[in-house]
Amino acid sequence: MASLWRFGGLSWWRLLERVYRQAGRDELLGRAAELAYFFLFSIFPLLLFLTTLLGYLAQENWGLRRELFQWVGTVSPSADVTALLRDTLREITDFRGSAKLSFGLIAALLLASNGMDAVGRALNVACGLTESRPWWLRRLLAIALVVVFAAFSIVALALVFFGRWISDHLARLLGFGVEVAALWHVAQWCLGVGFVILAFDLVYNFAPNLARRHRVWLTPGACVGVTLWLAVSYGLRLYLAEFGVTSRTYGSLGAVIVLLMWFYLTALAILVGGEVNSEISLAALGHKSRSDRSRR
């Protein structure tokens, strides 16, 4: 990890130049559009799996689902997108009995893993890797990543939803003052972002065909990916709040268009983070950028 945070001896400007050049050669814009397509068909099975798992753990499925979408609303680009996700998921669950819903979790998990498998294929291209794993191993890894991602989400949601209760309980138990409770309120959001960074690193380490010795945690690429994702999410929200052209142009399809746009920018942030780690690793090993070598 130390070598990655030294950027392989590259300056910020040189690293940006290499990532920009290689991103063009790897056609990241087109591959982000491919991932957005898979994300669209994977998001509802993933939400169904996550909310049902939360309900089984807390015996309060609908209450936690409401709080989940309150959290989604803080990062989604518009209220229309949040409403689209919430209402579609409600329609899915309303037309299923409890037995069908429980049985459907297996299918939901398999469908959600399609998006993770697509991320692995795209990151193989972004990192210059050749896929050699059998299809069944890739599928198992994709399912495992979805499950672990759901576990990280549960921990992050618990920090957000129950952070005030935790701080108040610790204050009474240990005799802390109001200042410590206020610090914990800030710390819970920092921990939540930390779990998102770990989730990105989890994808970077296991989704592509990366050798075990090259797996590193808390990487610059994960921090760049999370920063870009938060920036484009809030940037898109500000743009829509200021102009709001999608509803006037596309009518009732506006929320779907915005959702696809958000998925596209999210996928691009993930792929750019993978490119950052790849270029730093090449520089740390004393290799030229793949784009530099391809021109020779």
C-alpha positions in Angstrom: 0.0 0.0 0.0 2.9 2.4 0.7 4.2 2.1 -2.8 0.7 2.9 -4.2 0.4 6.0 -2.1 3.8 7.1 -3.3 2.1 7.0 -6.8 5.0 5.0 -8.1 7.2 8.1 -8.2 4.7 9.9 -10.5 3.5 13.4 -9.9 -0.2 14.2 -9.7 -0.1 15.7 -13.2 1.8 12.8 -14.7 -0.6 10.3 -13.1 -3.6 12.2 -14.4 -2.1 12.3 -17.9 -1.5 8.6 -17.9 -4.9 7.7 -16.6 -6.6 10.1 -19.2 -4.6 8.6 -22.1 -5.2 5.0 -21.1 -8.9 5.6 -20.3 -9.3 6.7 -23.9 -7.6 3.6 -25.3 -9.6 1.3 -23.0 -12.8 3.0 -24.2 -14.0 3.6 -20.7 -16.9 5.8 -21.8 -18.4 3.0 -23.8 -17.8 0.4 -21.1 -19.4 2.6 -18.5 -22.5 2.6 -20.7 -22.4 -1.2 -20.8 -22.2 -1.3 -17.0 -25.1 1.2 -16.6 -27.2 -1.2 -18.6 -26.3 -4.1 -16.3 -26.8 -1.9 -13.2 -30.3 -1.0 -14.3 -31.3 -4.7 -14.3 -29.4 -5.5 -11.1 -30.4 -2.6 -8.8 -33.9 -3.9 -8.0 -32.8 -7.5 -7.2 -30.0 -6.0 -5.1 -32.4 -3.7 -3.2 -34.9 -6.6 -2.8 -32.1 -8.8 -1.4 -30.8 -6.1 0.9 -34.1 -4.9 2.3 -35.3 -8.4 2.9 -32.1 -9.4 4.6 -32.4 -6.3 6.8 -36.0 -7.3 7.6 -34.9 -10.8 8.6 -32.2 -9.4 10.9 -34.3 -6.7 12.6 -37.8 -8.1 12.1 -38.9 -4.7 10.8 -38.7 -4.9 7.1 -40.9 -2.0 6.1 -39.5 0.4 8.7 -35.9 -0.3 7.7 -36.9 -0.1 4.0 -38.2 3.4 4.6 -35.0 4.4 6.4 -33.0 2.8 3.6 -34.6 5.0 1.0 -34.1 8.0 3.1 -30.4 7.2 2.9 -30.6 6.6 -0.8 -32.2 10.0 -1.2 -29.1 11.6 0.2 -27.0 10.4 -2.7 -29.5 9.9 -5.5 -29.5 12.7 -8.1 -33.2 13.6 -7.7 -36.3 12.9 -5.7 -37.8 11.3 -8.8 -35.1 8.7 -9.0 -35.6 7.8 -5.3 -39.4 7.6 -5.8 -38.9 5.4 -8.9 -36.7 3.0 -7.0 -39.0 2.9 -3.9 -42.3 2.5 -5.9 -40.9 -0.2 -8.2 -39.6 -2.2 -5.3 -43.0 -1.8 -3.5 -44.7 -3.1 -6.6 -42.4 -6.1 -6.8 -43.0 -7.1 -3.2 -46.8 -6.4 -3.2 -47.4 -8.9 -6.0 -45.5 -11.7 -4.2 -46.5 -13.7 -1.2 -44.0 -14.2 1.7 -43.1 -17.7 0.4 -42.5 -16.5 -3.1 -40.6 -13.5 -1.8 -38.3 -15.7 0.3 -37.7 -18.1 -2.6 -37.2 -15.1 -5.0 -34.2 -14.0 -2.9 -32.1 -16.7 -4.6 -33.1 -15.4 -8.0 -32.5 -11.8 -6.9 -29.0 -12.7 -5.7 -28.2 -14.3 -9.0 -29.5 -11.4 -11.0 -27.7 -8.9 -8.9 -24.4 -10.8 -9.5 -24.8 -10.1 -13.2 -23.8 -6.5 -12.6 -20.8 -7.5 -10.5 -19.7 -9.9 -13.2 -19.9 -7.1 -15.7 -17.8 -4.9 -13.5 -15.1 -7.6 -13.3 -15.0 -7.8 -17.1 -14.7 -4.1 -17.5 -12.0 -3.8 -14.8 -10.0 -6.5 -16.6 -9.9 -4.2 -19.6 -9.2 -1.1 -17.5 -6.3 -2.9 -15.7 -4.9 -4.6 -18.8 -5.7 -8.1 -17.5 -6.7 -11.3 -19.4 -9.5 -13.4 -17.9 -8.4 -16.9 -17.2 -10.8 -18.0 -14.5 -13.6 -20.5 -15.3 -17.1 -19.1 -15.6 -18.4 -20.9 -12.5 -15.6 -19.3 -10.4 -16.4 -15.9 -11.7 -20.1 -16.4 -10.9 -19.3 -17.6 -7.3 -17.0 -14.6 -6.8 -19.7 -12.2 -8.1 -22.3 -13.7 -5.7 -19.9 -13.5 -2.8 -19.1 -9.9 -3.7 -22.8 -9.0 -3.7 -23.2 -10.6 -0.3 -20.2 -8.9 1.2 -21.3 -5.6 -0.4 -24.7 -6.1 1.3 -23.0 -6.7 4.6 -20.9 -3.6 4.3 -24.1 -1.7 3.4 -25.8 -3.0 6.5 -22.9 -1.9 8.7 -22.8 1.6 7.1 -26.6 1.9 7.4 -26.4 0.8 11.1 -23.9 3.6 11.7 -26.1 6.1 10.0 -29.5 5.0 11.4 -28.4 4.1 15.0 -25.4 6.4 15.4 -27.3 8.8 17.7 -28.5 5.9 19.9 -24.9 4.6 20.0 -23.5 7.9 21.0 -26.1 8.6 23.7 -25.6 5.1 25.1 -21.8 5.5 25.2 -22.2 9.0 26.8 -24.4 7.6 29.6 -22.2 4.5 30.1 -18.8 6.2 30.1 -19.9 9.6 31.4 -19.0 11.6 28.2 -20.3 15.0 27.6 -22.2 16.6 24.8 -18.9 17.4 22.9 -18.0 13.7 22.6 -21.5 12.9 21.3 -21.1 15.6 18.7 -17.8 14.2 17.6 -19.3 10.7 17.3 -22.0 12.2 15.0 -19.2 13.4 12.7 -17.3 10.1 13.1 -20.2 7.9 12.1 -20.3 9.6 8.6 -16.6 9.2 8.3 -16.9 5.5 9.1 -19.7 5.2 6.6 -17.5 6.7 3.9 -14.7 4.3 5.0 -16.9 1.3 4.5 -17.8 2.6 1.0 -14.0 2.9 0.2 -13.5 -0.7 1.5 -16.4 -1.8 -0.8 -14.7 -0.2 -3.8 -11.4 -1.9 -2.8 -13.2 -5.2 -2.5 -14.4 -4.9 -6.1 -10.9 -3.8 -7.3 -9.3 -6.8 -5.5 -11.6 -9.6 -6.4 -13.8 -8.7 -9.4 -10.9 -8.5 -12.0 -8.5 -11.4 -12.6 -5.9 -10.0 -10.2 -3.1 -12.0 -8.7 -3.3 -12.6 -5.0 0.0 -10.9 -4.3 -1.2 -7.7 -6.0 -4.3 -7.2 -3.7 -4.0 -4.1 -1.7 -6.5 -2.3 0.6 -7.2 1.4 1.1 -5.8 2.2 -2.3 -5.7 5.6 -4.0 -7.9 4.3 -6.8 -10.7 3.5 -4.2 -10.4 7.0 -2.7 -10.5 8.5 -6.2 -13.5 6.4 -7.2 -15.5 7.2 -4.1 -14.6 10.9 -4.4 -15.7 11.0 -8.1 -18.9 9.1 -7.3 -19.9 11.5 -4.6 -18.9 14.5 -6.8 -20.9 13.3 -9.8 -23.9 12.3 -7.6 -24.2 15.7 -6.0 -23.1 17.5 -9.2 -25.9 15.8 -11.1 -28.4 16.7 -8.3 -27.4 20.4 -8.4 -27.7 20.3 -12.2 -31.2 18.8 -12.1 -32.3 21.1 -9.4 -31.1 24.1 -11.4 -32.3 23.1 -14.8 -34.6 20.1 -14.5 -34.7 19.5 -18.3 -35.3 15.8 -18.2 -38.9 15.9 -17.0 -39.8 18.5 -19.6 -38.0 16.6 -22.4 -38.8 13.0 -21.6 -42.0 13.4 -19.5 -42.7 10.3 -17.3 -39.5 8.6 -18.6 -37.4 11.4 -17.1 -36.7 9.5 -13.9 -35.5 6.5 -15.8 -33.2 8.6 -17.9 -31.8 10.3 -14.8 -31.3 6.9 -13.2 -29.4 5.6 -16.2 -27.3 8.7 -16.3 -26.5 8.2 -12.6 -25.5 4.6 -13.2 -23.4 5.7 -16.1 -21.4 8.2 -14.0 -21.2 5.7 -11.1 -19.7 3.1 -13.5 -17.3 5.6 -14.9 -16.1 6.5 -11.4 -15.5 2.8 -10.6 -13.5 2.3 -13.8 -11.4 5.5 -13.4 -10.5 4.3 -9.9 -9.3 1.0 -11.4 -7.3 2.8 -14.0 -5.6 4.9 -11.2 -4.5 1.8 -9.3 -3.3 0.1 -12.6 -1.2 3.0 -13.7 0.3 3.5 -10.2 1.2 -0.2 -10.0 2.8 -0.1 -13.5 4.9 3.0 -12.4 5.9 1.3 -9.1 7.2 -1.7 -11.0 9.2 0.6 -13.3 7.0 -0.1 -16.4 5.7 2.4 -18.9 2.0 3.1 -19.2 0.2 0.6 -21.4 -0.7 3.5 -23.7 3.0 4.5 -24.0 4.1 1.0 -24.8 1.4 0.5 -27.4 2.7 3.5 -29.5 6.2 2.1 -29.7 
